[in-house]
Each structure stands twice: as C-alpha cells, then as structure tokens.
Amino acid sequence: MIEATSPTAVVRPFASPKARVEPVADTDTAWVRLVFRYVSWATAWLVFGTLVGEYLGIKFVAPDIDHVPWLSFGRLRPVHTNTVFWGWSSLAMIGMSLYVVPKTSRRSLFSFPLAYLSLALINVSVLVGNILLMSGINNGGQEYREYIWPVQAVFATGVILVAYNLIRTIATRNLDEIYISNWYITGGFLWTIALLVIAGLPWYQQNSISETVIQAFYMHMGVGMWFTPIVLGLTYYTLPRLLNKPIYSYSLGVLAFWTQMVFYSMIGAHHFVFAPIPWWLQTVAIIFSVGMVVTVIAGTGNFLLTMRGSRHAIGRSYSLPFILAGVLAYFLFSSQGTLEAFRSLQALWHFTNYTVAHSHMTMYGFVAFLIWGTVYGLVPRMTGREPAALLVGIHFWFALIGYLMYSIALMVGGSMQGRNWIAGNPFIHSVTDMLPYWLWRAVGGSLMFVSHLVFAWNVWTMRPRSRAAILEAS
C-alpha cells in the first residue's frame, strides 16, 4: 500500500522581491552630504507641512476642535501650502538638481559654500514666513504668495544663488553637449527668477485689478515654470539611468521644452475666468491652455516610449513605480487642467472644492511622485544604503490610494457645490452636502500623511556612510 504524501506547502512572500541597486560609485562624500542635507530638510518640511494639512482636514469635520487664533484655518492654510511648495518640493528638487547637473556635466559642483548658503536662506524664509503667517502678518489673499515681500526676497536670493551655481557648473562642463535634463533645470530656475522678481516687487502688491492679473501670472507660473520643468528635468536623467537605456527621443524632449515656454507663460488667467479682468486676456489664457496639450503629449509620450518593453524592470524596482505613476498623473491631470480652462466647465467648478482636488492631483500626484522616484532611484547610489522595499511599497500605496481618495471625493463634492450655486440654492446647502466628502478628504489625507512618515524613515535609512565605508564598498 502506498501512502499518500501531502505536497510541500509553498510559502509566498508578503511582497515581491526587488532588485538591489548597483554598488555605490560616488566617493565624493562632501557632495553626497550636501545633496542629502537638502533632501533631509525637504523631508522635514514635508512632514511638518502635511501635519498642518492633516489638522486642517480634521477641521472640516470638527470645526470647533480649537479656538486659538494661531491655529485658525485662515492662518494655517497658507502655512500648509507655502511649506509644501517652498520647503518640501523646492528643496527636494534643488537637492537632486545639485546631483544631476554635475553628473550630466561631468564636472564638480562650482561652489559648495554657495549651495549651503542657499539652503540656509531658503530654510530661513520658510521658517520666518510661517511664523509671520501664524501671527496674522501676510501679503493678503494672494495664493502661494502670502509671505510678505522681505521674506520672498530671502527665498528669491537663495534661488538666484543656486541658479548661478548650476549655470557655472554647466558652463565649465567636460563635454560639448548640454544634456536635456539641464535644459529643463536651468530653464526652470531662470523662469522662476523672473517670476519671483515680478511677483515680489512691493509696488506690484496693490489692491487693484492689476494685482489680480499678477497673481494669476504668479500662481500658475509657479507650478508650470518652477516645479514642472525641474521635475521633468530630473526624470529625464533618472528614468534612463534606472532602465539603463537612452531616452526615446531627444527631439520630443526639445519640443516639449520650447512649447512649455511658449504656452505656459500665458495660461495663468484661466483661473480668473469670469473675474473682472479683460475678457481678451481670459480668452488668450484658454487658447494657450489648449496649446499645452502639445507639450503634455510630447513629454508623456517620450517617457512612456522610453519605458516600453521594460515591464519587468519596473516590477523589480521600488523607484520606477513612482516615476510611472508621476508620468501618468502628468498626462491625466495636466489634460484635466486644459479642460477646466473652458468657460463652460469653469461655470460649474469655479471656486469649488474641485479646484482643490486638481491642485493636489498635479502637485502631489505628478510633482511629488516624480521627486520620490528620483530620491529612491538616486540617493542609494550616492550613499550606498537602501530603504526596505516593503516600506517603500507602503509609502507608494498609502500615498497613491490616499491622494486618489482625497481628490475623487473633492471632485465629486465640488461638482455638487457648483450645481447648488447654479441652482440658486441657499449657500448652507452646499456646505451640508460637502460634509461626507470632507470626511473622505480627511481619511485620504491621513493615509497621505502616514506615507510621509514612512518616507521620512526611509530617508533616514539612506543616510550617508562614512568615507572609509564608501571606499571599502567601491
């Protein structure tokens, strides 16, 4: 009689294994520590800024949680937005640019002292600016421009010094060509310097209709001429680096670059459709918003065609999924921005929570995810230390699910708000109808905040080793 034997049980791992990064190649410890300090400070501002955002989300469902003037919604909201814009996103982009530009120029960074001075100036501007905002000292209702002009001047000085540092590095490069990443990065810096000067000059800060036009220019140019070109420039380096293949088309990259410069400079006024600004200016903004379709398709297509045939590599990487999600968000939500520019849709969504959803889809789903993909892809190659793949996965899924939950809830709720206003219902109806959607906003925001805590831990685990340890591993 033959006894039946039970088959050996197959133990499946909780998470699929990820490929390890190549051995560390950067033995310039001063350079590595400089970049890591930028990333570390950016992460600290991310945690603080989104902690404020988490508290604001709770206030929507529990408005009487406090009665402290410093913690009022009107003061904390600009603290949240300015911190994640100028503290988190800006410092993270600058830090990774200080790595990418010298790498692609095959040249050491022009000046380390200038880089540290820039870091100090930007940190001081965010810290002082936030204290003033919580004290009630601000630039009025100028979205993303609430810091008073002396604080903005400190931030602008930091940006100007970084731009000078990077341009001098590129000018002394050890090859003839300027890599396309450096086109985008230096373009972003030069455009933003002009933007900060125009928007920060005290005599532009007047209570008149011209201030509204300047505000439209500043608000949208801040996203499209600062964050967008620089994160795209970082991706033009990181994606081919991780896939070990060239970018699909240099020509598509150049097309996206120049159309970005032409079209994006005039689309800010589409946020003020139906406002008392010239009708022709609104129309020009709408037309140029449609023109941005060329830029978005060229850039997205270039990245996706570079990824073509690399499904296995993406599945085996913990940084490439962030880049893929960021590229898709760039296409979807930039296209959404074009649709929102049309007057027929502005009539429904203007001043509703829908616009809040859109801003998070772009700045979070697009910009933040590409930054995270760059950090996870490049920092371990600098420091020789990797984060735990499982924790990176938790960060990815919590952030992705959280911001989708957050944004979809506000898109649906914002559309209901608009319908209420069009129907002429009492304003309180639109408030009560938003209550369940604000609850989902708080839940999604909580998942996003938890993912940032995980990211902060992952950054700590990637901290630089000693020079002796790096030399031993290389």
C-alpha positions in Angstrom: 0.0 0.0 0.0 1.4 3.3 -1.0 0.9 6.1 1.5 -0.2 9.5 0.1 2.1 12.3 0.8 1.0 15.9 1.1 2.6 18.3 -1.3 5.1 20.6 0.2 3.5 23.9 1.1 4.6 26.9 -1.0 5.4 29.9 1.1 4.8 33.1 -0.8 6.5 36.3 0.3 4.3 39.1 1.5 5.9 41.5 -1.1 7.6 40.6 -4.3 11.4 40.9 -4.1 13.0 44.0 -5.6 16.3 44.3 -7.4 19.1 45.9 -5.3 20.9 48.9 -6.6 24.3 48.8 -8.0 27.3 49.3 -5.7 27.9 52.9 -4.6 30.0 54.8 -7.1 30.1 58.3 -5.6 33.1 58.6 -3.2 32.9 62.4 -3.0 31.5 62.5 0.5 31.2 66.3 0.6 28.9 66.2 -2.5 26.8 63.3 -1.1 26.3 65.0 2.2 25.3 68.3 0.6 22.6 66.6 -1.5 21.4 64.6 1.4 21.1 67.6 3.6 18.8 69.2 1.0 16.7 66.0 0.9 16.6 65.8 4.7 15.5 69.3 5.2 12.9 68.9 2.4 11.6 65.8 4.2 11.3 67.6 7.5 9.2 70.4 5.8 7.1 67.7 4.1 6.2 66.1 7.5 5.6 69.5 9.1 3.6 70.9 6.1 1.4 67.9 5.8 0.9 67.6 9.5 -0.6 71.1 9.2 -2.7 69.9 6.3 -3.8 66.9 8.3 -5.0 69.2 11.0 -6.8 71.4 8.5 -8.6 68.3 7.1 -9.8 67.4 10.6 -11.1 71.0 11.0 -13.5 70.4 8.1 -15.3 67.6 10.0 -14.7 69.0 13.5 -14.6 72.8 13.1 -14.7 73.5 16.9 -11.6 71.5 17.7 -9.9 74.7 18.8 -10.4 78.4 19.1 -6.8 79.5 19.0 -6.1 82.4 16.6 -2.7 81.0 15.6 -4.4 77.7 14.6 -7.3 79.2 12.7 -8.0 77.9 9.2 -7.2 81.2 7.6 -3.7 81.3 9.0 -2.9 77.6 8.8 -4.0 77.0 5.2 -1.2 79.2 3.7 1.3 77.7 6.2 0.4 74.3 4.7 0.6 75.3 1.0 3.7 77.5 1.3 5.6 74.9 3.4 5.0 72.1 0.9 5.7 74.3 -2.1 8.8 76.2 -0.9 10.0 74.0 1.8 9.4 70.4 0.7 9.1 70.4 -3.1 11.6 73.2 -3.8 14.3 72.0 -1.5 13.9 68.4 -2.8 14.1 69.5 -6.4 17.1 71.7 -5.8 18.9 69.0 -3.8 18.5 66.4 -6.6 19.5 69.1 -9.2 22.7 69.6 -7.3 23.4 65.9 -8.0 22.1 65.6 -11.6 23.7 68.8 -13.1 27.3 67.9 -12.1 26.7 64.3 -13.1 25.5 65.2 -16.6 28.2 67.9 -16.9 30.9 65.6 -15.8 32.1 68.3 -13.5 32.3 69.0 -9.8 29.7 71.5 -8.4 31.0 75.0 -8.9 30.7 76.1 -5.2 29.7 74.1 -2.1 29.6 77.2 0.2 27.1 78.9 -2.2 25.0 75.7 -2.1 25.0 75.7 1.7 24.2 79.4 1.8 21.2 78.8 -0.5 20.0 76.0 1.8 20.2 78.3 4.8 18.4 81.2 3.0 15.5 79.0 1.8 15.1 77.4 5.2 15.1 80.8 7.0 12.5 82.2 4.5 10.1 79.2 5.1 10.6 79.3 8.9 10.2 83.1 9.3 7.4 83.2 6.7 5.4 80.5 8.5 5.8 82.3 11.9 4.6 85.5 10.4 1.6 83.8 8.7 0.6 82.2 12.0 0.9 85.6 13.6 -1.5 87.1 11.1 1.2 89.0 9.1 0.8 88.2 5.4 0.5 89.5 1.9 -3.3 89.3 1.9 -5.2 86.7 -0.2 -2.5 86.1 -2.8 -2.5 82.3 -3.1 1.1 80.9 -2.7 2.3 84.5 -2.4 1.2 85.0 1.2 4.8 85.6 2.5 5.4 89.3 2.8 7.9 90.7 0.2 11.0 90.7 2.5 10.6 87.0 3.2 10.0 86.4 -0.5 13.2 88.3 -1.2 15.2 86.0 1.0 13.8 82.9 -0.8 14.5 84.6 -4.2 18.1 85.2 -3.2 18.5 81.5 -2.3 17.1 80.5 -5.7 19.3 83.0 -7.6 22.4 81.7 -5.9 21.5 78.1 -6.8 20.9 79.1 -10.4 24.3 80.8 -10.5 25.9 77.8 -9.0 24.3 75.4 -11.5 24.9 77.6 -14.6 28.6 78.0 -13.7 28.8 74.2 -13.3 27.3 73.7 -16.8 29.5 76.4 -18.3 32.6 74.5 -17.3 31.3 71.1 -18.4 33.7 68.5 -19.8 31.6 67.7 -22.9 30.2 69.7 -25.8 26.5 68.9 -25.4 24.2 70.2 -22.8 22.1 67.2 -21.6 18.4 67.7 -21.9 17.9 67.5 -18.1 20.0 70.6 -17.8 17.8 72.5 -20.3 14.8 71.9 -18.1 16.5 72.5 -14.8 18.2 75.7 -15.8 15.2 76.9 -17.7 13.1 76.4 -14.5 15.5 78.4 -12.5 15.7 81.3 -15.0 12.0 81.5 -15.5 11.4 81.4 -11.7 13.9 84.2 -11.0 11.9 86.5 -13.4 8.6 85.3 -11.7 9.8 86.0 -8.2 11.1 89.5 -9.1 7.8 90.4 -10.8 5.6 89.0 -8.1 7.7 90.2 -5.2 8.2 93.8 -6.1 6.4 95.8 -3.4 4.8 98.3 -5.9 3.0 95.3 -7.5 1.3 94.4 -4.2 -1.6 96.8 -4.6 -5.3 96.3 -4.1 -6.4 96.7 -7.7 -7.3 94.6 -10.7 -3.7 94.6 -11.9 -2.8 92.7 -8.8 -5.2 90.0 -9.8 -3.5 89.7 -13.2 -0.1 89.5 -11.5 -1.5 86.9 -9.1 -2.8 84.8 -12.0 0.6 85.0 -13.6 2.5 84.1 -10.4 0.2 81.3 -9.2 0.2 79.3 -12.4 3.8 80.1 -13.4 4.9 78.9 -10.0 3.6 75.4 -10.9 4.4 75.4 -14.6 7.7 77.2 -14.7 9.3 76.1 -11.5 8.0 72.7 -10.4 7.1 71.2 -13.8 10.3 71.8 -15.8 12.6 70.9 -12.9 10.9 67.6 -12.0 10.7 66.7 -15.7 14.4 67.5 -16.0 15.2 65.2 -13.1 13.1 62.5 -14.7 15.0 62.9 -18.0 18.1 61.8 -16.1 16.6 59.3 -13.6 14.5 57.2 -15.9 17.2 56.3 -18.5 19.6 55.8 -15.6 17.3 53.3 -13.9 16.3 51.5 -17.1 19.9 51.6 -18.5 18.7 52.8 -21.9 18.7 56.2 -23.6 15.7 58.5 -23.6 13.4 57.6 -26.5 13.6 60.9 -28.4 15.8 63.9 -27.8 13.6 65.8 -30.3 10.4 65.2 -28.4 12.1 66.5 -25.3 13.1 69.7 -27.1 9.6 70.1 -28.5 8.1 69.7 -25.0 10.6 72.2 -23.6 10.0 75.0 -26.1 6.2 74.6 -26.2 6.2 74.7 -22.4 8.0 78.0 -22.5 5.7 79.4 -25.2 2.3 78.2 -24.0 2.6 78.1 -20.2 3.6 81.7 -19.8 0.1 82.9 -20.7 -2.3 80.5 -19.1 -2.5 81.8 -15.6 -5.6 83.9 -16.2 -7.7 80.8 -16.8 -8.0 80.7 -13.0 -9.8 84.0 -13.2 -12.4 83.3 -15.9 -15.5 85.4 -15.2 -13.4 87.7 -12.9 -13.3 91.4 -13.7 -10.2 91.2 -15.8 -10.2 91.8 -19.6 -12.2 89.3 -21.5 -9.5 89.0 -24.2 -6.9 88.1 -21.5 -9.2 85.3 -20.3 -9.6 84.1 -23.9 -5.9 84.1 -24.5 -5.3 82.0 -21.4 -7.9 79.5 -22.6 -6.3 79.2 -26.1 -2.8 78.8 -24.6 -4.2 76.1 -22.2 -5.3 74.1 -25.2 -1.8 74.6 -26.7 -0.4 72.9 -23.7 -1.8 69.6 -25.0 1.2 69.5 -27.4 3.6 69.8 -24.5 2.0 67.2 -22.4 1.6 64.6 -25.1 5.2 65.1 -26.2 6.6 64.8 -22.7 4.4 61.9 -21.6 4.9 60.0 -24.9 8.7 60.4 -24.5 8.7 58.9 -21.1 6.3 56.1 -21.8 8.1 55.1 -25.0 11.3 55.0 -23.0 9.6 52.6 -20.6 8.3 50.4 -23.4 9.5 46.9 -23.1 10.6 47.5 -19.5 7.7 46.0 -17.6 9.9 43.5 -15.8 12.3 46.2 -14.8 9.5 48.4 -13.4 8.1 45.5 -11.4 11.5 44.7 -10.0 12.2 48.3 -8.9 10.9 50.3 -6.0 11.6 53.7 -7.6 10.3 53.2 -11.1 6.6 52.7 -10.0 6.8 56.2 -8.5 8.0 57.6 -11.8 5.4 55.7 -13.8 2.6 57.0 -11.5 4.0 60.5 -11.8 4.2 60.4 -15.6 0.6 59.2 -15.9 -0.5 61.8 -13.4 1.3 64.5 -15.5 -0.7 63.5 -18.6 -4.1 63.0 -16.9 -4.2 66.0 -14.7 -2.5 68.4 -17.0 -5.1 67.5 -19.5 -7.7 68.0 -16.8 -6.3 71.5 -16.3 -6.9 72.2 -20.0 -10.5 71.1 -19.8 -11.0 73.2 -16.7 -9.9 76.3 -18.6 -13.1 76.2 -20.8 -15.7 78.7 -19.7 -18.5 76.1 -19.8 -16.7 74.0 -17.1 -15.4 77.0 -15.2 -19.1 77.9 -14.7 -19.6 74.7 -12.7 -16.2 74.4 -10.9 -15.1 77.9 -10.3 -14.2 78.5 -6.6 -15.4 75.0 -5.6 -13.5 72.2 -3.9 -12.9 70.7 -7.4 -10.0 73.1 -7.8 -8.5 72.0 -4.5 -8.6 68.4 -5.9 -7.0 69.5 -9.1 -4.1 71.2 -7.3 -3.4 68.1 -5.3 -3.5 65.9 -8.3 -0.8 67.9 -10.0 1.4 69.0 -7.1 1.1 65.6 -5.4 0.2 63.0 -8.0 2.7 64.5 -10.5 5.4 66.5 -8.8 5.7 64.7 -5.5 5.7 61.2 -7.1 8.4 62.2 -9.6 10.5 63.6 -6.7 10.1 60.4 -4.7 11.0 58.3 -7.7 14.2 60.4 -8.2 15.1 60.2 -4.5 14.6 56.5 -4.2 16.4 55.9 -7.5 19.5 58.1 -7.0 20.1 58.6 -3.2 21.0 54.9 -2.6 23.5 55.1 -5.5 25.1 58.0 -3.7 25.1 56.8 -0.1 25.3 53.0 -0.6 22.3 52.5 1.7 18.9 51.3 0.6 15.5 51.6 2.3 13.5 48.4 3.0 11.5 47.5 -0.1 8.4 46.7 1.9 8.4 50.2 3.5 8.9 51.8 0.1 5.8 49.8 -1.1 3.8 51.0 1.9 4.8 54.6 1.1 3.8 54.1 -2.5 0.4 52.6 -1.9 -0.6 54.8 1.0 0.3 57.9 -0.9 -1.4 56.7 -4.1 -4.6 55.5 -2.5 -4.7 58.5 -0.2 -4.4 61.2 -2.8 -6.9 59.4 -5.1 -9.4 59.1 -2.3 -8.8 62.7 -1.3 -9.1 64.0 -4.9 -12.0 62.0 -6.1 -14.1 62.9 -3.0 -13.4 66.6 -3.6 -14.1 66.4 -7.4 -17.5 64.8 -6.8 -18.3 67.1 -3.9 -17.0 70.2 -5.7 -19.3 69.4 -8.7 -22.2 69.2 -6.3 -21.2 72.5 -4.8 -21.2 74.1 -8.3 -24.6 72.6 -9.1 -26.0 74.0 -5.9 -24.8 77.5 -6.6 -26.0 77.4 -10.2 -29.4 76.3 -9.0 -29.5 79.3 -6.6 -29.9 77.2 -3.5 -29.0 78.7 -0.1 -25.3 78.6 0.4 -25.6 76.4 3.5 -27.0 73.6 1.3 -23.6 73.4 -0.5 -21.9 73.2 2.9 -24.0 70.4 4.3 -23.8 68.5 1.0 -20.0 68.6 1.3 -19.8 67.0 4.8 -19.4 63.3 3.7 -16.8 64.4 1.1 -14.8 66.3 3.6 -14.8 63.2 5.8 -13.3 61.2 2.9 -10.9 64.1 2.3 -9.7 63.7 5.9 -9.4 59.9 5.6 -7.4 60.2 2.3 -5.2 62.9 3.8 -4.5 60.7 6.8 -3.2 58.0 4.5 -1.0 60.5 2.7 0.4 61.8 6.0 1.2 58.3 7.2 3.0 57.7 3.9 5.2 60.8 4.5 6.2 59.4 7.9 7.3 56.2 6.3 9.2 58.2 3.6 10.9 60.2 6.4 12.1 56.9 8.0 13.2 55.6 4.6 15.3 58.8 4.1 16.9 58.2 7.4 17.9 54.7 6.4 19.5 56.0 3.3 21.8 58.5 5.2 25.4 58.6 4.0 28.0 56.3 5.4 31.5 57.3 6.5 34.1 57.9 3.8 36.0 54.8 4.8 32.9 52.6 4.4 32.2 54.1 1.0 35.8 53.5 -0.2 35.6 49.9 1.1 32.4 49.2 -0.7 33.5 50.8 -4.0 
